[in-house]
Amino acid sequence: MAKKGTGLLMVWADVPANKEDEFNRWYNEEHLPERMAIPGFLSGARYEAVKGGPKHLAYYELESAEILQSPAYKKVQANPTEWTKRSGPGTIATTFIRNVYSMIHPKALTPEVVGAPMAPVLQIGRMGVPPAADREFNDWYNTVYVPNYEKVPGVIRGRRYRAVEGTPTYLTLYEFEHPKVSESPAWMAQREASPVNEQMRKHMEHAPGSPGVYVKTVELK
């Protein structure tokens, strides 16, 4: 059964401390199962930031971004439950970001990746790029930057996405074995592994809280 596709739905939130317990219970007991029952939703898990933010992340692997235009999704989206109205991020969150993405790197998923489980840890970069540098930046990121970081022990894989809903334009998703991967000497060494890295990184316009490192807390099996 496919567990990964070419689309992502990513929902980040910060919520008041006195509402977190109810928020987590709503997400884990109702909202995550509700979303995962929709055709085209392949995997779903929740993560919490140990670096960067926002704190809470709900991460869904989709067959494609177009799944969110399907009648099944639109029906559920248009009919929130009473619990959602009380405890969902649209009501209680102090930060609420909902972005939809389509994969741009790699060009296609291998059978191994399609069948792979949700990673225990993610590092996520959310960034924009000046239009004049866009093509050069993407060529470098896809052919130099991500492949080099994938050589680092503890990195499972890296993928890149373009936003089809929300901002900023790009998302880089690294899957890690543990939360200290991007603090390792091997990771740090890759920052300057190519002579063009320093110049190209200057084009990155990171969103607040990016890059963030997230540890998995809940996954539906």
Rosetta blueprint (number, residue, H / E / L):
1 M L
2 A L
3 K L
4 K L
5 G L
6 T L
7 G E
8 L E
9 L E
10 M E
11 V E
12 W E
13 A E
14 D E
15 V L
16 P L
17 A H
18 N H
19 K H
20 E H
21 D H
22 E H
23 F H
24 N H
25 R H
26 W H
27 Y H
28 N H
29 E H
30 E H
31 H H
32 L H
33 P H
34 E H
35 R H
36 M H
37 A L
38 I L
39 P L
40 G L
41 F E
42 L E
43 S E
44 G E
45 A E
46 R E
47 Y E
48 E E
49 A E
50 V E
51 K E
52 G L
53 G L
54 P L
55 K L
56 H E
57 L E
58 A E
59 Y E
60 Y E
61 E E
62 L E
63 E L
64 S L
65 A H
66 E H
67 I H
68 L H
69 Q H
70 S L
71 P H
72 A H
73 Y H
74 K H
75 K H
76 V H
77 Q H
78 A H
79 N L
80 P L
81 T L
82 E H
83 W H
84 T H
85 K H
86 R H
87 S H
88 G L
89 P H
90 G H
91 T H
92 I H
93 A L
94 T L
95 T E
96 F E
97 I E
98 R E
99 N E
100 V E
101 Y E
102 S E
103 M E
104 I E
105 H E
106 P L
107 K L
108 A L
109 L L
110 T L
111 P H
112 E H
113 V H
114 V H
115 G L
116 A L
117 P L
118 M L
119 A L
120 P L
121 V E
122 L E
123 Q E
124 I E
125 G E
126 R E
127 M E
128 G E
129 V L
130 P L
131 P H
132 A H
133 A H
134 D H
135 R H
136 E H
137 F H
138 N H
139 D H
140 W H
141 Y H
142 N H
143 T H
144 V H
145 Y H
146 V H
147 P H
148 N H
149 Y H
150 E L
151 K L
152 V L
153 P L
154 G L
155 V E
156 I E
157 R E
158 G E
159 R E
160 R E
161 Y E
162 R E
163 A E
164 V E
165 E E
166 G L
167 T L
168 P L
169 T L
170 Y E
171 L E
172 T E
173 L E
174 Y E
175 E E
176 F E
177 E L
178 H L
179 P L
180 K L
181 V H
182 S H
183 E H
184 S L
185 P H
186 A H
187 W H
188 M H
189 A H
190 Q H
191 R L
192 E L
193 A L
194 S L
195 P L
196 V L
197 N H
198 E H
199 Q H
200 M H
201 R H
202 K L
203 H L
204 M L
205 E E
206 H E
207 A L
208 P L
209 G L
210 S L
211 P L
212 G E
213 V E
214 Y E
215 V E
216 K E
217 T E
218 V E
219 E E
220 L L
221 K L
